[in-house]
């Protein structure tokens, strides 16, 4: 993860603007309430395809990270792996 992406994600986590999970991200993406989406390096292809489709409609940026879902979970200080994050 680039330093600026890491800093932006940390800031969003501290401010409580992060949404975790594919279903929640898709729900808010359909409503146009997300600014950016982060995907882990091993996010399933069908999830990526769905998110790319909805992000084009909502004009939301997708950032593909170099971290795996386990590393992303650790970065977010969660005891589970995270494949998809959305930032409001």
C-alpha positions as CSV (number, residue, x, y, z in Angstrom):
1,X,0.0,0.0,0.0
2,X,1.3,3.4,-0.9
3,X,2.0,5.7,2.0
4,X,-0.7,8.2,0.9
5,X,-3.3,5.5,0.5
6,X,-2.3,4.1,3.9
7,X,-2.6,7.5,5.6
8,X,-6.0,8.2,3.9
9,X,-7.3,4.8,5.0
10,X,-6.0,5.3,8.6
11,X,-7.6,8.7,8.8
12,X,-11.0,7.3,7.5
13,X,-10.8,4.5,10.1
14,X,-10.2,6.9,12.9
15,X,-13.1,9.1,11.8
16,X,-15.4,6.2,11.5
17,X,-16.1,6.6,7.8
18,X,-15.2,3.0,6.8
19,X,-17.7,0.4,5.8
20,X,-16.5,-3.2,5.9
21,X,-17.9,-6.0,3.8
22,X,-19.1,-6.6,0.3
23,X,-22.9,-6.4,1.1
24,X,-22.6,-3.2,3.0
25,X,-20.3,-1.6,0.4
26,X,-22.6,-2.6,-2.5
27,X,-25.7,-1.3,-0.6
28,X,-24.1,2.1,-0.1
29,X,-22.5,2.1,-3.6
30,X,-26.0,1.7,-5.1
31,X,-27.1,4.7,-3.0
32,X,-24.1,6.8,-4.2
33,X,-22.8,7.3,-0.6
34,X,-19.2,6.1,-1.1
35,X,-16.2,8.1,-2.2
36,X,-13.7,5.3,-2.6
37,X,-13.6,1.5,-2.5
38,X,-10.5,-0.6,-1.4
39,X,-10.1,-4.2,-2.6
40,X,-7.6,-6.7,-1.2
41,X,-5.2,-8.5,-3.5
42,X,-7.1,-11.8,-3.2
43,X,-10.7,-10.4,-3.5
44,X,-12.9,-12.9,-5.5
45,X,-13.3,-12.1,-9.2
46,X,-17.1,-12.1,-9.1
47,X,-17.0,-9.5,-6.3
48,X,-14.6,-7.3,-8.2
49,X,-16.8,-7.5,-11.3
50,X,-19.9,-6.5,-9.3
51,X,-18.1,-3.6,-7.6
52,X,-16.6,-2.3,-10.9
53,X,-20.1,-2.3,-12.5
54,X,-21.7,-0.4,-9.6
55,X,-18.7,2.0,-9.2
56,X,-19.0,3.0,-12.8
57,X,-22.6,3.9,-12.3
58,X,-21.9,5.8,-9.1
59,X,-18.6,7.3,-10.4
60,X,-16.7,6.0,-7.4
61,X,-13.0,5.2,-7.4
62,X,-11.7,1.7,-6.8
63,X,-8.3,1.1,-5.3
64,X,-6.8,-2.3,-5.6
65,X,-4.3,-2.9,-2.7
66,X,-1.3,-5.2,-2.6
67,X,-2.3,-6.6,0.8
68,X,-4.2,-9.8,1.2
69,X,-7.6,-9.9,3.0
70,X,-5.9,-11.2,6.2
71,X,-3.4,-8.3,6.1
72,X,-6.1,-5.8,5.5
73,X,-8.1,-7.2,8.5
74,X,-5.0,-6.8,10.6
75,X,-4.4,-3.2,9.3
76,X,-8.0,-2.3,10.3
77,X,-7.4,-4.0,13.8
78,X,-10.1,-6.6,13.2
79,X,-9.9,-10.3,14.2
80,X,-11.2,-11.3,10.7
81,X,-10.1,-10.9,7.1
82,X,-11.5,-8.1,5.0
83,X,-11.7,-8.2,1.2
84,X,-13.7,-5.0,0.6
85,X,-13.7,-1.6,2.3
86,X,-15.7,1.4,1.4
87,X,-15.1,5.0,2.5
88,X,-17.9,7.4,3.0
